[in-house]
């Protein structure tokens, strides 16, 4: 296994720092809180942590609007705290990946403050500026994911600027080589500080069509949501021109050239395009662009075996050179324990099975904090919402706050041990019963099964590096082989709450008796699976 880079087959644990652990009593998680929980993170058997943004920011989009790429927002701590975090993580053999938001800045960034003043300053063309149409309307029909036009009028310049997200998140002009170099310099600042890699937010949004052509309309029957709901006007267009431009591939190469100067540094790109799987393949091809890519394709509501099989198979066909990364949850979507629940209630057995399924797919995986506990989506009242996205689209889309509520550490203490002060988002009372403390005391809890599986997975070269070959199975059974060198492992998952059986002739299957996830058995050509059971065996 030693010949593989550390990130291939890695389990990456995503931390949303505002909601992980508060140490200074202000109701907001911080870097010292992450440091205090590194032993817990190590016990999960993960290889790396990815921390969502903690840089200086006005927090209009909770850190994804950055005003200073080289400093820590005081609510999270200091650069000294960050250096301590790196050192402490590395002592535990945990790699550290941080978010980089390259396509846009905050409107309070010094670059934008200068750029907006007039058309002749040193940063005049660092952002995407355009004149109004003769009737005063926006330059074209591009829309913001967060609602309304993607263009905002700036009276100082008498021009519009582009924002694919909030109006407070102006898009940088990557057609300008000075911008690209400044962005890469900011990335290198953190490489010099010792980080092991970057999760690159919305990385296919860096470039825009220089001709500012209108996006074509999308027929109603073809509208679908990937990180946004289908009733969002953003779904009404084909986004051919406001993102995923061909020039972006060259910038991916520039990122890779920089990272290659720092051995072991890895890039993981978040990709959401008209054909995200194809774009993932393009952005990771030839060994000279991104190391890994991940998309929203398994962050959807479709929980059928057919959809999972077709999605992974399509990526396998497209991505013949790159390395995939899969996720079932993150900070932008409803938690998988609720999103894929069968009876509108979370099921610990299903949560444990889903973690095993995710970790059995070919590629690396991202696990969102709380996923190891089987946490479901929190119900956040409208008056408690913080997410501008949810406030805009309420009630058909309630935003992202439901997956961002605080981690429950202790079941019988105020605020579940997250803080000594009222948290920035209400603690979900239902989550208290799923607390870390409670689950550590239960041998077969979702948490214990998660840690057990991840430790066992490290011994399985087939699951870490092997090819994947799906078996054509009826709903609700998903089955595939993972093969590596001379070894072959069969993985079968029951996606339902009812017992299932699968006729399959195997030659001397060696079921892994030490794997507590195995809720199934093989007898005379038939695999029988319990509710939410899986059967994993070397064959």
C-alpha positions as CSV (number, residue, x, y, z in Angstrom):
1,X,0.0,0.0,0.0
2,X,3.0,2.3,0.5
3,X,3.2,3.3,-3.1
4,X,-0.1,5.2,-3.0
5,X,-0.3,8.9,-2.0
6,X,-1.7,9.5,1.4
7,X,-4.9,11.0,0.1
8,X,-5.9,8.1,-2.1
9,X,-8.6,6.2,-0.2
10,X,-8.4,8.7,2.6
11,X,-11.3,9.5,5.0
12,X,-11.6,13.2,5.3
13,X,-13.6,14.6,8.3
14,X,-15.2,17.9,7.6
15,X,-15.4,20.4,10.4
16,X,-17.7,23.4,10.3
17,X,-15.8,25.4,13.0
18,X,-18.7,27.6,14.1
19,X,-20.6,24.5,15.3
20,X,-17.9,22.1,16.4
21,X,-16.7,23.2,19.9
22,X,-16.7,26.6,21.7
23,X,-13.9,27.2,24.2
24,X,-14.3,30.9,25.0
25,X,-18.0,31.0,25.8
26,X,-19.3,33.2,23.0
27,X,-21.6,30.5,21.5
28,X,-19.4,30.1,18.4
29,X,-17.0,27.3,17.9
30,X,-13.3,28.1,17.5
31,X,-9.9,26.7,16.6
32,X,-9.0,25.9,20.2
33,X,-12.2,23.9,20.2
34,X,-11.0,21.8,17.4
35,X,-7.6,21.3,19.1
36,X,-9.4,20.2,22.3
37,X,-11.2,17.4,20.2
38,X,-8.3,16.1,18.2
39,X,-8.1,12.9,20.3
40,X,-11.8,12.3,19.5
41,X,-11.1,12.9,15.8
42,X,-8.1,10.5,15.9
43,X,-10.3,7.9,17.5
44,X,-12.6,8.0,14.5
45,X,-9.9,6.5,12.3
46,X,-9.9,9.4,9.8
47,X,-6.9,10.4,7.8
48,X,-7.4,14.2,7.5
49,X,-9.7,17.0,8.6
50,X,-11.1,19.6,6.3
51,X,-12.0,22.9,8.1
52,X,-14.5,25.2,6.6
53,X,-13.4,28.9,6.4
54,X,-12.1,30.6,9.5
55,X,-10.5,33.6,7.7
56,X,-11.4,37.2,8.4
57,X,-14.8,37.9,7.1
58,X,-17.9,40.0,7.7
59,X,-19.8,36.6,7.8
60,X,-22.5,37.5,5.4
61,X,-22.1,33.9,4.1
62,X,-20.5,32.7,7.3
63,X,-16.9,32.7,6.2
64,X,-17.3,32.0,2.5
65,X,-17.0,35.8,2.0
66,X,-13.4,36.5,2.8
67,X,-12.0,40.0,3.5
68,X,-8.4,38.8,4.4
69,X,-7.1,35.5,3.1
70,X,-4.0,35.5,5.3
71,X,-5.5,36.0,8.7
72,X,-7.9,34.3,11.2
73,X,-11.2,36.0,12.1
74,X,-10.9,36.9,15.8
75,X,-14.1,34.9,16.6
76,X,-12.1,31.7,15.7
77,X,-8.8,32.6,17.3
78,X,-5.4,33.6,15.9
79,X,-2.6,32.5,13.6
80,X,-0.8,31.2,16.7
81,X,-3.9,29.0,17.4
82,X,-3.8,27.8,13.8
83,X,-0.1,26.9,14.0
84,X,-0.8,25.0,17.2
85,X,-3.7,23.1,15.5
86,X,-1.4,22.1,12.6
87,X,1.3,20.9,15.0
88,X,-1.2,19.0,17.3
89,X,-2.9,17.4,14.3
90,X,0.4,16.2,12.8
91,X,1.5,14.7,16.1
92,X,-1.6,12.5,15.8
93,X,-0.9,11.7,12.1
94,X,-3.9,13.7,11.0
95,X,-3.5,15.8,7.9
96,X,-5.0,19.3,7.7
97,X,-7.0,20.5,4.7
98,X,-8.4,24.0,4.7
99,X,-11.0,25.7,2.5
100,X,-10.0,28.2,-0.2
101,X,-12.6,30.4,-1.7
102,X,-10.9,31.6,-4.9
103,X,-13.6,32.6,-7.3
104,X,-14.9,35.6,-5.2
105,X,-14.1,37.7,-2.2
106,X,-16.0,39.7,0.3
107,X,-17.1,43.2,-0.8
108,X,-15.1,44.4,2.2
109,X,-11.8,43.0,0.9
110,X,-9.3,45.8,0.2
111,X,-9.1,44.7,-3.4
112,X,-12.8,45.3,-4.0
113,X,-12.8,48.6,-2.0
114,X,-10.2,49.9,-4.4
115,X,-11.7,48.4,-7.5
116,X,-15.1,50.0,-6.9
117,X,-13.8,53.6,-6.6
118,X,-13.4,54.3,-10.3
119,X,-12.4,52.8,-13.6
120,X,-8.8,53.8,-13.5
121,X,-7.3,52.5,-10.2
122,X,-4.7,49.7,-9.8
123,X,-7.4,47.2,-9.1
124,X,-9.9,48.5,-11.6
125,X,-10.1,45.2,-13.6
126,X,-9.6,42.8,-10.7
127,X,-13.3,42.1,-10.6
128,X,-15.9,41.4,-13.3
129,X,-17.3,44.9,-14.2
130,X,-19.6,45.6,-17.1
131,X,-21.7,48.5,-18.5
132,X,-25.4,48.5,-18.3
133,X,-27.5,47.9,-21.4
134,X,-28.9,51.0,-23.1
135,X,-32.1,50.7,-21.0
136,X,-30.1,50.6,-17.8
137,X,-30.7,46.9,-17.1
138,X,-28.0,44.3,-16.2
139,X,-25.4,43.3,-18.9
140,X,-27.0,39.8,-19.4
141,X,-29.4,37.3,-17.9
142,X,-27.1,35.6,-15.5
143,X,-28.6,34.7,-12.1
144,X,-27.2,34.3,-8.6
145,X,-27.6,30.9,-6.9
146,X,-28.8,32.9,-3.8
147,X,-31.6,34.6,-5.7
148,X,-32.1,37.3,-8.3
149,X,-29.7,38.8,-10.8
150,X,-26.0,38.0,-10.7
151,X,-25.3,41.7,-11.3
152,X,-25.2,44.5,-8.8
153,X,-25.1,48.2,-9.7
154,X,-22.1,50.2,-8.3
155,X,-22.8,53.9,-8.4
156,X,-19.1,54.9,-7.9
157,X,-18.2,53.4,-11.3
158,X,-21.6,53.5,-12.9
159,X,-21.2,49.9,-13.8
160,X,-22.5,46.5,-12.7
161,X,-20.3,43.9,-11.0
162,X,-20.8,40.1,-11.1
163,X,-21.7,38.0,-8.1
164,X,-22.6,34.4,-8.6
165,X,-23.6,34.1,-4.9
166,X,-24.5,37.0,-2.5
167,X,-24.2,40.6,-3.6
168,X,-21.6,40.9,-0.9
169,X,-19.5,38.3,-2.8
170,X,-18.1,40.0,-5.9
171,X,-16.5,37.7,-8.5
172,X,-12.8,38.1,-9.3
173,X,-11.7,38.5,-12.9
174,X,-9.5,35.5,-13.6
175,X,-8.9,36.7,-17.1
176,X,-6.4,39.1,-15.4
177,X,-3.0,37.4,-14.8
178,X,-2.3,39.7,-11.9
179,X,-5.5,38.3,-10.2
180,X,-4.4,34.7,-10.8
181,X,-1.0,35.3,-9.3
182,X,-2.4,37.2,-6.3
183,X,-4.8,34.3,-5.6
184,X,-1.9,31.7,-5.9
185,X,0.2,33.8,-3.5
186,X,-2.6,33.6,-1.0
187,X,-2.7,29.8,-1.4
188,X,1.0,29.5,-1.0
189,X,0.9,31.5,2.3
190,X,-0.9,28.5,3.9
191,X,1.3,26.0,2.2
192,X,4.3,27.7,3.8
193,X,2.4,27.4,7.1
194,X,2.3,23.7,6.8
195,X,-1.2,22.8,5.6
196,X,-1.5,19.5,3.7
197,X,-4.0,20.6,1.1
198,X,-7.0,22.6,0.1
199,X,-10.7,22.0,-0.5
200,X,-11.4,24.5,-3.3
201,X,-14.8,26.0,-3.0
202,X,-16.9,26.3,-6.2
203,X,-13.7,26.0,-8.2
204,X,-15.4,25.8,-11.6
205,X,-16.7,29.4,-11.0
206,X,-13.3,31.1,-11.4
207,X,-13.7,32.1,-15.0
208,X,-16.7,33.8,-16.8
209,X,-17.4,34.1,-20.5
210,X,-15.5,37.2,-21.6
211,X,-18.2,38.0,-24.1
212,X,-20.9,38.0,-21.4
213,X,-23.3,35.9,-23.5
214,X,-26.8,35.1,-22.2
215,X,-27.3,31.7,-20.7
216,X,-30.0,29.7,-22.6
217,X,-33.3,28.8,-21.0
218,X,-33.7,25.3,-19.6
219,X,-37.0,23.4,-20.2
220,X,-39.0,22.9,-17.1
221,X,-38.9,19.1,-17.3
222,X,-35.1,19.2,-17.3
223,X,-34.6,21.5,-14.2
224,X,-32.9,19.9,-11.3
225,X,-31.3,21.1,-8.2
226,X,-27.7,20.4,-7.2
227,X,-26.9,22.5,-4.1
228,X,-30.1,24.5,-4.8
229,X,-33.8,23.7,-5.1
230,X,-35.6,23.2,-8.4
231,X,-37.9,26.1,-7.8
232,X,-34.9,28.4,-7.5
233,X,-34.8,30.5,-10.8
234,X,-31.1,29.5,-11.0
235,X,-32.4,26.1,-12.2
236,X,-34.2,27.8,-15.1
237,X,-31.0,28.2,-17.1
238,X,-28.2,26.2,-18.6
239,X,-25.2,27.7,-17.0
240,X,-23.0,27.6,-20.1
241,X,-21.4,31.0,-19.6
242,X,-21.2,32.1,-16.0
243,X,-19.0,29.2,-14.9
244,X,-17.0,26.1,-16.1
245,X,-15.2,28.0,-18.8
246,X,-12.5,26.3,-20.9
247,X,-9.8,28.8,-19.6
248,X,-10.3,27.4,-16.1
249,X,-8.4,24.2,-17.0
250,X,-5.2,26.2,-17.4
251,X,-5.7,27.7,-14.0
252,X,-6.1,24.2,-12.5
253,X,-2.7,23.5,-14.0
254,X,-1.3,26.5,-12.3
255,X,-2.7,25.4,-9.0
256,X,-1.2,22.0,-9.5
257,X,2.2,23.4,-10.4
258,X,2.2,25.3,-7.1
259,X,1.1,22.3,-5.0
260,X,3.7,20.1,-6.6
261,X,6.4,22.2,-5.1
262,X,5.1,21.1,-1.7
263,X,5.3,17.3,-1.6
264,X,2.2,15.6,-0.3
265,X,0.0,18.7,-0.7
266,X,-3.4,17.8,-2.2
267,X,-6.3,19.6,-3.9
268,X,-9.9,18.7,-3.7
269,X,-12.2,20.7,-5.9
270,X,-15.9,21.2,-5.3
271,X,-17.6,21.1,-8.7
272,X,-21.2,22.0,-9.6
273,X,-21.8,22.3,-13.4
274,X,-24.3,21.3,-16.0
275,X,-22.5,17.9,-16.1
276,X,-20.6,17.7,-12.9
277,X,-19.3,14.2,-13.4
278,X,-17.8,15.1,-16.8
279,X,-16.3,18.3,-15.3
280,X,-14.8,16.3,-12.4
281,X,-13.1,14.1,-15.0
282,X,-11.7,17.0,-16.9
283,X,-10.5,18.8,-13.8
284,X,-8.6,15.8,-12.6
285,X,-7.2,14.5,-15.9
286,X,-3.6,13.9,-17.0
287,X,-2.1,14.2,-13.6
288,X,-1.5,18.0,-14.0
289,X,-4.6,19.5,-12.6
290,X,-6.6,18.8,-9.4
291,X,-5.8,15.7,-7.4
292,X,-9.5,15.0,-6.6
293,X,-12.9,16.4,-7.3
294,X,-16.3,15.9,-5.7
295,X,-19.7,17.0,-6.7
296,X,-23.3,17.2,-5.4
297,X,-24.3,14.1,-7.3
298,X,-24.8,11.9,-4.2
299,X,-26.0,14.8,-2.1
300,X,-29.4,14.5,-3.7
301,X,-32.8,13.1,-2.6
302,X,-32.6,10.1,-4.8
303,X,-31.8,7.1,-2.6
304,X,-32.4,4.3,-5.0
305,X,-29.8,1.6,-5.6
306,X,-30.2,2.3,-9.4
307,X,-29.3,6.0,-8.9
308,X,-26.2,5.4,-6.8
309,X,-25.0,2.6,-9.2
310,X,-25.7,4.8,-12.3
311,X,-24.0,7.8,-10.8
312,X,-20.8,6.0,-9.8
313,X,-20.7,4.0,-13.0
314,X,-21.0,7.2,-15.1
315,X,-18.1,8.8,-13.2
316,X,-16.0,5.6,-13.6
317,X,-16.6,5.8,-17.4
318,X,-15.8,9.6,-17.5
319,X,-12.9,9.7,-15.0
320,X,-10.4,7.3,-16.5
321,X,-7.4,9.1,-15.1
322,X,-8.3,11.1,-12.0
323,X,-9.3,10.1,-8.5
324,X,-12.9,10.6,-7.2
325,X,-14.0,11.7,-3.8
326,X,-17.5,11.0,-2.5
327,X,-19.7,12.5,0.2
328,X,-23.3,11.9,1.4
329,X,-23.5,15.1,3.6
330,X,-21.8,18.4,4.0
331,X,-22.5,21.9,5.3
332,X,-24.6,22.9,2.3
333,X,-27.3,20.1,2.2
334,X,-29.8,18.3,4.4
335,X,-28.1,15.7,6.5
336,X,-28.2,12.3,4.9
337,X,-29.8,10.6,7.9
338,X,-32.9,12.7,7.2
339,X,-32.5,13.1,3.5
340,X,-32.5,9.4,2.9
341,X,-34.6,8.4,5.8
342,X,-37.4,6.0,4.9
343,X,-40.1,7.0,7.5
344,X,-39.2,10.6,8.2
345,X,-37.3,9.4,11.2
346,X,-33.6,8.8,11.6
347,X,-32.5,5.1,12.0
348,X,-29.2,4.4,13.7
349,X,-28.9,1.1,11.8
350,X,-29.4,2.9,8.5
351,X,-26.8,5.6,9.4
352,X,-24.2,3.0,10.2
353,X,-24.9,1.2,7.0
354,X,-24.6,4.4,4.9
355,X,-21.2,5.2,6.4
356,X,-20.1,1.7,5.5
357,X,-21.5,2.1,2.0
358,X,-19.8,5.5,1.5
359,X,-16.5,4.1,2.7
360,X,-16.8,1.1,0.3
361,X,-17.0,3.2,-2.9
362,X,-13.9,3.7,-5.0
363,X,-12.2,6.9,-4.1
364,X,-11.6,9.0,-1.0
365,X,-14.5,10.2,1.1
366,X,-15.6,13.2,3.0
367,X,-17.6,12.7,6.2
368,X,-19.4,15.7,7.7
369,X,-19.2,16.3,11.5
370,X,-22.1,14.5,13.2
371,X,-22.5,12.0,10.4
372,X,-20.6,9.5,12.5
373,X,-23.3,10.0,15.2
374,X,-26.2,9.5,12.8
375,X,-27.5,13.0,13.3
376,X,-30.5,14.0,11.4
377,X,-31.4,17.5,10.1
378,X,-32.4,20.0,12.8
379,X,-35.6,21.8,12.5
380,X,-34.7,25.5,12.8
381,X,-37.6,27.9,13.2
382,X,-37.7,30.9,10.7
383,X,-37.0,33.4,13.5
384,X,-33.8,31.5,14.4
385,X,-32.5,31.2,10.8
386,X,-29.1,32.7,10.1
387,X,-28.5,31.6,6.5
388,X,-29.4,34.3,4.0
389,X,-30.0,31.6,1.4
390,X,-32.8,30.0,3.6
391,X,-34.3,33.4,4.5
392,X,-34.7,34.3,0.9
393,X,-36.3,31.0,-0.3
394,X,-38.3,30.2,2.8
395,X,-40.5,28.1,3.2
396,X,-40.0,25.9,0.2
397,X,-36.2,25.8,0.9
398,X,-35.2,26.3,4.5
399,X,-31.6,26.9,3.8
400,X,-28.5,25.3,5.3
401,X,-28.9,26.0,9.0
402,X,-30.5,22.6,9.7
403,X,-27.2,20.8,9.1
404,X,-25.1,23.4,10.8
405,X,-26.4,23.3,14.4
406,X,-23.9,22.6,17.2
407,X,-22.3,19.2,17.8
408,X,-23.8,17.3,20.8
409,X,-20.9,16.2,23.0
410,X,-22.7,15.5,26.3
411,X,-26.3,14.5,26.6
412,X,-27.1,15.9,30.0
413,X,-25.3,19.2,30.1
414,X,-26.5,22.6,29.0
415,X,-26.0,23.2,25.3
416,X,-24.9,19.5,25.1
417,X,-21.3,20.5,26.0
418,X,-20.8,22.6,22.9
419,X,-20.6,25.9,24.8
420,X,-21.4,27.5,28.1
421,X,-23.3,30.2,26.3
422,X,-26.4,30.2,24.0
423,X,-25.1,28.9,20.7
424,X,-25.2,31.0,17.5
425,X,-27.8,28.4,16.2
426,X,-30.2,26.6,18.6
427,X,-29.0,23.2,19.7
428,X,-31.3,20.5,18.4
429,X,-32.8,18.8,21.4
430,X,-33.3,15.6,19.5
431,X,-29.5,15.5,19.0
432,X,-28.7,15.3,22.7
433,X,-29.7,11.6,22.7
434,X,-27.1,11.0,20.0
435,X,-24.3,12.7,21.9
436,X,-20.7,11.5,21.7
437,X,-20.7,10.7,25.4
438,X,-23.8,8.6,25.2
439,X,-22.6,6.7,22.1
440,X,-19.2,6.0,23.5
441,X,-20.9,4.1,26.3
442,X,-22.8,1.9,23.8
443,X,-20.7,-0.8,22.1
444,X,-23.0,-1.0,19.0
445,X,-23.8,2.7,18.7
446,X,-23.6,4.4,15.3
447,X,-20.4,6.1,16.5
448,X,-18.7,2.9,17.7
449,X,-19.7,1.1,14.5
450,X,-18.3,4.0,12.4
451,X,-14.9,3.9,14.2
452,X,-14.8,0.1,14.0
453,X,-15.5,0.1,10.2
454,X,-12.9,2.9,9.5
455,X,-10.2,1.0,11.5
456,X,-11.0,-2.2,9.6
457,X,-11.1,-0.5,6.3
458,X,-7.5,0.6,6.7
459,X,-6.5,-3.1,6.5
460,X,-8.4,-3.6,3.2
461,X,-6.4,-2.7,0.2
462,X,-9.4,-3.6,-2.0
463,X,-11.5,-0.9,-0.4
464,X,-8.7,1.7,-0.3
465,X,-7.4,1.3,-3.8
466,X,-9.4,-1.3,-5.8
467,X,-11.4,-1.1,-8.9
468,X,-15.2,-1.2,-8.6
469,X,-17.6,-3.5,-10.6
470,X,-21.3,-3.3,-10.0
471,X,-23.6,-6.2,-9.9
472,X,-27.0,-5.8,-11.5
473,X,-29.4,-6.2,-8.6
474,X,-33.0,-5.4,-7.9
475,X,-34.1,-2.6,-5.6
476,X,-33.4,-2.0,-2.8
477,X,-30.1,-4.0,-2.9
478,X,-26.8,-2.4,-4.0
479,X,-23.9,-4.7,-4.7
480,X,-20.5,-4.5,-6.2
481,X,-17.0,-6.0,-6.2
482,X,-13.8,-4.1,-5.2
483,X,-10.7,-5.7,-6.7
484,X,-7.0,-4.9,-6.1
485,X,-4.1,-7.0,-7.4
486,X,-5.1,-10.6,-6.5
487,X,-7.8,-9.8,-3.9
488,X,-11.5,-9.3,-4.5
489,X,-14.1,-8.1,-2.0
490,X,-17.9,-8.4,-2.4
491,X,-20.0,-5.6,-0.9
492,X,-23.7,-5.9,-0.6
493,X,-26.0,-3.3,1.0
494,X,-29.7,-3.4,1.9
495,X,-31.1,0.1,1.4
496,X,-34.4,-0.8,3.0
497,X,-35.8,-1.5,6.5
498,X,-37.1,-4.9,5.5
499,X,-35.0,-8.1,5.3
500,X,-33.8,-8.9,1.7
501,X,-32.2,-11.7,-0.1
502,X,-30.0,-11.9,-3.2
503,X,-29.3,-15.0,-5.3
504,X,-25.5,-15.0,-6.0
505,X,-23.2,-17.9,-6.5
506,X,-20.0,-17.4,-4.6
507,X,-16.9,-19.6,-4.3
508,X,-15.9,-20.1,-0.7
509,X,-16.8,-16.6,0.6
510,X,-14.8,-15.6,3.6
511,X,-17.1,-13.4,5.6
512,X,-15.3,-11.0,7.8
513,X,-16.6,-12.1,11.2
514,X,-14.7,-9.3,12.9
515,X,-16.7,-6.7,11.0
516,X,-19.7,-5.8,13.2
517,X,-21.5,-4.1,10.3
518,X,-22.1,-7.5,8.7
519,X,-25.8,-8.0,9.2
520,X,-26.2,-10.8,6.7
521,X,-25.1,-14.3,5.8
522,X,-24.5,-16.5,2.8
523,X,-25.9,-20.0,2.4
524,X,-26.3,-22.2,-0.6
525,X,-26.2,-19.4,-3.2
526,X,-28.3,-16.9,-1.4
527,X,-27.2,-13.8,0.6
528,X,-29.7,-12.8,3.3
529,X,-29.6,-9.3,4.6
530,X,-31.2,-7.9,7.8
531,X,-32.8,-4.5,7.9
532,X,-30.2,-1.9,6.6
533,X,-27.8,-4.8,6.7
534,X,-24.6,-5.2,4.7
535,X,-22.6,-8.3,3.7
536,X,-18.9,-7.8,3.0
537,X,-16.7,-10.7,2.2
538,X,-13.5,-11.6,0.4
539,X,-14.3,-13.9,-2.5
